[in-house]
Amino acid sequence: MNTILLGPPGVGKGTAAKRMVSAYEIPQISTGDLLREAVKNQTELGMQAKKYMDAGELVPDALVIGMLKDRVAREDCAKGFILDGFPRTIPQAESLDASGIRIDAVISLVAPEEVIVERLGGRRDCPKCGAIYHVKNSPPKKEGICDQCGTALITRDDQKPEVISNRLKVYRTQTEPLIGYYRKKNLLKEINAVQPIEAVFKDIQRALG
């Protein structure tokens, strides 16, 4: 089952992807990870991509697609894969279609914007041990202090209100049009993300059959 995972920041894609990886025994493929791996291994495509990255420019879609084709050809993708973070735009989706990489389903996690803002804005991170909390859903025993190591928790820059607002604006402008794109192809499966992860995952399983 070759799937694409769609949804705005904070909707729970990462948690859903972990469940899918475990249940279906398929890898989660992030284009960011692909780029870093290709550069580290000094592959031909990686060295081409590095020139753009070093210049602070976006890596052309053709290079990313080339890396994707190499990645999905590996043995661990025999049962399928989950694309997370690609495509982000209609042109990228069109390039993916033209590449010959087959997509069987597109899972779109849906939640109202106010829920997403609350989820992202309430998150607190431990800078020392990496533990994650939420002021409402999973608060630490002592306010502002990590249960595991006693370090003061922080709010990351990308969890601040003005940054959250901008991230959602970018998503609505660039990525949300993919919902209509894949709906027309009869590949879209919309999942209500405003429920416990167990229920979200059961809905994903039903949608994928």
N, C-alpha and C positions, 0 to 999 in steps of 0.2 A: 504494500500500500504506500504509494508515493504521495506525500501530503505537504501542503503549505499551511503554516500556522499564521493567521492574521489577527490583529487586534491592537488597540492603542496601548501606549505605555501604562503599566500598572493594572492591566486587566487580568493578569495571571498566566500569560503564555509560558513563562519559564516553568511554573509548577505543573501545568498541564503537559508540557513537553516531557518532563521527567517521568510522569505516569505513563505516557505513551511509549517512551523508550523502553521502560521496564516491561510493560504488558505485551508489546508487539515485537520486542527484541530488534528494534531498528534504531539507527543512529540519528541524533539531532545534528543538523548541519547548519552552522552559523558562518556566513560569508566573512565576517570579521576574523573568526578563527582560521578559516581557509587562507585568507590573505597572510596572516601572521605565520602560519605553518609553511606556506610556499616561500615566503621571504627567508624564514629561518633555514629551510632546507636548500635554499638557493636554486630552486627550479627555474627553468627558462621563463615560465609565466610569472613566477615570483620576482625575478630580477627586473622584468618589465614593469610589474606593478610597483616595485620599490621606487622607481624613478618618479612616479606620480606621487607616491606617499611622501617621499623626501621633499618634494616641491610643495607639499600641502594641497595637492589637487586630488579630486575624486578619481578613483581607478575606473577606467572605461568599462562599460558593461560587457564588452566582448571578452576582456581579460577575465572578469569574474565568471562569466559563463564557461569559459575554457577551463577554469579551475573546478567549477561545479561538475562539468562533464567527466573530468579525471576522477573527482571524488566519488560520484555515484557509480562509477565503474568498479569500485573496490568491492571485495567479497562481502564486507559487512552490510552492504546495501542490497544484497540479493533479495531480502524480504521486503525492502522498501526503505524509506527515509522520511525525515521531517525537515523541511526547509523553514528556518526561523530567521527573519530579517531580510529575506530576499524572496520575491521581488518587493520593492518598496514603491515603485511607480508603474504606470501603464507601459511606458517604453521598455522597462525591464521585463515586465510580464510578456510583452510581445517578443522580446529577444529570447526569453526562456522557451516560448512556444516554438520559435524558429530553430532552436538548438537541437530539437529531437528528444529532449528530456521529458519523459511522460509524467504528467501529473494526474492522479486519480481522484483527489478530493482536496478541497480548500476549507479548512476549519476556521471560522471567524468567531472569535470570542467577543461577546457584546455586553456592555454595561453602560449605564448612564454616566455622563461626564462627572456629575457630583460625587458618584461612588468612587470613580477613579481618582479624583482630586483628593478625597478623604483617605483613600488607601495610600497614595504616594506621599501626601503631606504628613501622614501620621507615622510614617516609617522612621525608625531610629536604628543606627548601626553602631556596633562596637568596633572602634578603629584598631583594637589590639587582637581580639580573637575572631572577629568576623561575624559574631552572633547578630541576628536581626530581630528587632522587636517592632511592635506597633502600639501606639499610645492607647488605642481602643481595643483592638482585636487580640493582641498578645503582649500586654505591658510587662515590663520587668517588675520584680517583687518590690524593689525600691526605685522610686521615680528617678529616671535619668542615669541609673547605674546598671551596668551589665551583671546579670545573675551569675555568669560563669567565671568572670575574672575581676569584677569590681571596678572596671574602667568606666569613666564617664562616657555616655553615649553621645553620638553626634547626629546632626541632620546634614546629609550630603547636599552639595550645591544643586544637584539635579532634582532634589526633593523640595526645593523652596518654591513658594507659590508662583513667582514670576517665571521661573524656569519651567515648572509644570505646565503653566498656561501656554508657553511657547512650544513645548514638546507636543502638546495636544493640537495646537494650531498647525504645526508642520505635518502631523499625522493626518488631520482632516484634509489638508490641501494636497499632499503628495500620495498618501497611501490609501485613504478611504475610498477613492474611486475604483480601487481594485475589487471592492465588494460587488459593484455593478458589473464589472468586467467578467468576473468568474461566475456571477449569477447567470449571465447570458450564455455561458458555456455549460450550464447545469452542473457545475462542480462545487458550488458553494453550500456549506453546511453551517448554519448559524446556531451558536450555542449560547444560552443564557449564562453569563459568568457571575451573576449576582446570586450565588448559591454556594454551599460548601463544595470543596474540591472533589469530594467523593461523588456528589451529584453531577458536577460539571463533567467529570471523567466518564460517568455512566452515559451521559448524553452524547459524548464524543464516540464512545463505543457503539451506541445505537446508530449514530449518524454514519459511521464507517461500516456498519454491518458486521 
